[in-house]
Amino acid sequence: MTSASVPKQGDARQGLHVTVQGNANGEPATLTLDVAAVRVGSDAITVTAGGLAGGARPSLELAVRKGAQRLKDIQAGKTPAPGPGRTP
């Protein structure tokens, strides 16, 4: 586990890069996850991305930016736009 950078969103943020080695279906496998926590006011979001194929840094960064903005919108009393794959 190592510290990782997180896009400058919200009031505070922290990122971690986690690597776990083991076996999957009898074969050696490495699980890699990028984790971010972002605080906006008194609320926070946590985002996790990754898998056996490696970390998913671009996905994590996009989710942090969009998630922090959605949280700001909700705090301001706005109804956020539907997320991907969702209809109102």
Residue pairs with C-beta under 8 A, 6 or more apart in sequence:
1 16
1 17
1 18
1 19
2 16
2 17
3 14
3 15
3 16
3 17
4 15
4 16
4 17
4 34
4 35
4 36
5 15
6 13
6 14
6 15
6 36
6 38
6 61
6 64
7 13
7 61
7 64
7 65
9 38
9 40
9 64
9 65
9 68
9 69
10 38
10 39
10 40
10 44
10 68
10 71
11 39
11 40
11 41
12 38
12 39
13 36
13 37
13 38
13 39
13 64
14 36
14 37
15 34
15 35
15 36
15 37
16 34
16 35
16 36
17 32
17 33
17 34
17 35
17 55
18 31
18 32
18 33
18 34
18 35
18 50
19 30
19 31
19 32
19 33
20 30
20 31
20 33
21 28
21 29
21 30
21 31
22 28
22 29
22 31
23 29
24 52
29 52
30 52
31 50
31 51
31 52
32 50
32 51
32 52
32 54
32 55
33 48
33 49
33 50
33 51
33 55
34 48
34 49
34 50
34 55
34 56
34 57
34 60
35 46
35 47
35 48
36 46
36 47
36 48
36 60
36 63
36 64
37 44
37 45
37 46
37 47
38 44
38 45
38 46
38 47
38 64
38 67
38 68
40 68
40 71
40 72
40 75
41 75
43 71
43 75
45 64
45 67
45 68
45 71
47 60
47 63
47 64
47 67
48 60
49 55
49 56
49 57
49 59
49 60
49 63
50 56
50 60
66 83
69 80
70 80
70 83
73 79
73 80
74 80
82 88
